[in-house]
Amino acid sequence: MALIYQGGTLMKIITAEKKDFKNVKNITTTTIESIYPHYYPCGAVEFFLNHHNDSNIQSDIESGIVYLCIDDNNAVGTVTVRENEICRLFVLPEYQGKGFGRELILFAEKKISETFSTIILDASLPAKSIYLKRGYVPVEYHSIKTDNGDYLCYDLMEKRIN
């Protein structure tokens, strides 16, 4: 568990357990449904929702690689750390811009740096500028054809760490 003082309150990042599934799912779904339609067409938004399905989330929780950001007893964000990859990083829309995402990224980077010298992630359009500011560089561009003939475009990004 990581304890961080954020805006005068104590925020913590904990390993998600089976009982936390609903919180992880809610954070993920709410963020995708609220933010992604501003950046992606309908077919791509549906692709994200299907990709982050119950089975995938539950499997990751059971593997012990999902973390929850808790502020004042409320689950406000989540991140999944799979080996040297940051996955499924979401912060509820009403908590964005308050440093919770930054703390989740720092937490994930620290965890990864214990074993690896490179961090990778798939950067969605809403998050790409955040990762660029943190020193990540695009190494591959991907485009997936989704329902309705829509496309989901994203970058594989990388950051070398000491």
C-alpha positions as CSV (number, residue, x, y, z in Angstrom):
1,M,0.0,0.0,0.0
2,A,1.2,3.5,-0.8
3,L,0.1,6.4,1.3
4,I,0.3,9.9,-0.2
5,Y,-0.9,13.3,1.1
6,Q,-2.9,14.9,-1.6
7,G,-4.5,18.4,-1.0
8,G,-4.4,18.0,2.8
9,T,-6.0,14.5,2.8
10,L,-4.5,11.1,2.9
11,M,-4.8,9.2,-0.3
12,K,-3.8,5.5,-0.5
13,I,-3.2,3.1,-3.3
14,I,-4.1,-0.5,-2.5
15,T,-4.0,-3.8,-4.3
16,A,-7.5,-4.5,-5.5
17,E,-9.2,-7.7,-4.2
18,K,-12.2,-9.6,-5.5
19,K,-14.5,-7.5,-3.3
20,D,-13.2,-4.4,-5.2
21,F,-14.4,-5.6,-8.6
22,K,-17.4,-3.3,-8.7
23,N,-15.3,-0.3,-7.9
24,V,-12.7,-1.1,-10.6
25,K,-15.4,-1.8,-13.2
26,N,-17.3,1.4,-12.3
27,I,-14.2,3.6,-12.6
28,T,-13.3,2.0,-15.9
29,T,-16.7,2.1,-17.5
30,T,-17.7,5.6,-16.2
31,T,-14.4,7.1,-17.4
32,I,-14.7,5.5,-20.9
33,E,-18.4,6.4,-21.3
34,S,-17.8,10.0,-20.1
35,I,-14.4,11.0,-21.7
36,Y,-13.8,8.8,-24.7
37,P,-16.8,9.9,-26.9
38,H,-15.1,13.3,-27.1
39,Y,-12.1,11.7,-28.8
40,Y,-13.4,8.5,-30.5
41,P,-16.3,7.4,-32.7
42,C,-19.0,5.1,-31.2
43,G,-17.4,1.9,-32.5
44,A,-14.1,2.7,-30.8
45,V,-15.8,3.5,-27.5
46,E,-17.6,0.2,-27.7
47,F,-14.3,-1.5,-28.4
48,F,-12.8,-0.1,-25.2
49,L,-15.8,-1.1,-23.2
50,N,-15.7,-4.7,-24.5
51,H,-11.9,-4.9,-24.1
52,H,-12.2,-3.9,-20.4
53,N,-14.9,-6.5,-19.8
54,D,-15.8,-8.2,-16.5
55,S,-13.8,-11.3,-17.3
56,N,-10.6,-9.3,-18.1
57,I,-10.9,-7.2,-15.0
58,Q,-11.7,-10.1,-12.7
59,S,-8.7,-12.1,-14.1
60,D,-6.3,-9.2,-13.5
61,I,-7.7,-8.7,-9.9
62,E,-7.2,-12.4,-9.2
63,S,-3.6,-12.1,-10.5
64,G,-2.9,-9.3,-8.0
65,I,-2.0,-6.7,-10.6
66,V,-4.8,-4.2,-10.2
67,Y,-4.6,-1.3,-7.9
68,L,-7.1,1.2,-6.5
69,C,-6.6,4.8,-5.6
70,I,-8.7,5.6,-2.5
71,D,-9.4,9.2,-1.3
72,D,-11.5,9.8,1.8
73,N,-12.8,6.2,1.6
74,N,-13.9,6.6,-2.1
75,A,-12.3,4.6,-4.9
76,V,-11.4,7.3,-7.4
77,G,-8.9,5.7,-9.8
78,T,-7.4,2.4,-10.9
79,V,-4.3,1.1,-12.6
80,T,-3.2,-2.3,-13.7
81,V,0.5,-3.2,-13.9
82,R,1.3,-6.2,-16.0
83,E,5.1,-6.9,-15.9
84,N,6.6,-3.7,-17.5
85,E,3.3,-2.4,-18.9
86,I,0.9,0.1,-17.5
87,C,-2.6,-0.9,-18.4
88,R,-6.2,0.3,-17.6
89,L,-5.3,3.6,-15.9
90,F,-8.5,5.5,-15.2
91,V,-9.6,8.2,-12.9
92,L,-13.2,9.1,-12.4
93,P,-14.0,12.3,-14.3
94,E,-14.9,14.3,-11.3
95,Y,-11.5,13.5,-9.8
96,Q,-9.5,14.3,-12.9
97,G,-7.1,17.2,-12.7
98,K,-6.5,16.8,-9.0
99,G,-3.3,14.7,-9.1
100,F,-4.8,11.2,-8.6
101,G,-3.7,10.1,-12.1
102,R,-0.2,11.5,-11.6
103,E,0.0,9.5,-8.3
104,L,-1.2,6.3,-10.0
105,I,1.4,6.8,-12.8
106,L,4.2,7.4,-10.3
107,F,3.1,4.3,-8.3
108,A,3.0,2.1,-11.5
109,E,6.4,3.5,-12.6
110,K,8.0,2.8,-9.3
111,K,6.6,-0.7,-9.2
112,I,7.8,-1.5,-12.7
113,S,11.3,0.1,-12.0
114,E,11.9,-2.5,-9.3
115,T,12.3,-5.1,-12.0
116,F,12.5,-3.5,-15.5
117,S,14.4,-0.7,-17.2
118,T,11.6,0.2,-19.7
119,I,7.9,0.9,-19.3
120,I,5.4,0.5,-22.1
121,L,1.8,1.4,-22.4
122,D,-0.9,1.9,-25.0
123,A,-1.8,5.6,-25.0
124,S,-5.4,6.5,-25.9
125,L,-6.0,9.9,-27.4
126,P,-7.2,11.4,-24.1
127,A,-4.1,10.4,-22.3
128,K,-1.3,10.8,-24.9
129,S,-0.4,14.4,-24.0
130,I,-0.1,13.4,-20.3
131,Y,2.4,10.6,-21.2
132,L,4.4,12.8,-23.5
133,K,4.9,15.3,-20.7
134,R,6.1,12.5,-18.5
135,G,8.8,11.5,-20.9
136,Y,7.1,8.7,-22.8
137,V,7.8,8.5,-26.5
138,P,5.7,6.9,-29.2
139,V,7.3,3.8,-30.7
140,E,4.4,2.3,-32.7
141,Y,1.1,3.6,-34.1
142,H,-1.9,1.3,-34.2
143,S,-5.3,1.4,-35.9
144,I,-8.0,-1.1,-35.3
145,K,-11.2,-1.3,-37.4
146,T,-14.2,-1.5,-35.1
147,D,-17.9,-1.8,-35.5
148,N,-19.7,0.7,-37.8
149,G,-16.5,1.0,-39.9
150,D,-15.0,3.2,-37.1
151,Y,-11.3,3.1,-36.2
152,L,-9.6,3.0,-32.9
153,C,-6.2,4.7,-33.1
154,Y,-3.6,4.7,-30.4
155,D,0.2,4.8,-29.8
156,L,2.4,2.3,-28.1
157,M,4.6,4.4,-25.9
158,E,7.8,3.7,-24.1
159,K,9.8,5.3,-21.3
160,R,13.3,4.2,-20.2
161,I,14.0,4.4,-16.5
162,N,17.2,4.0,-14.5
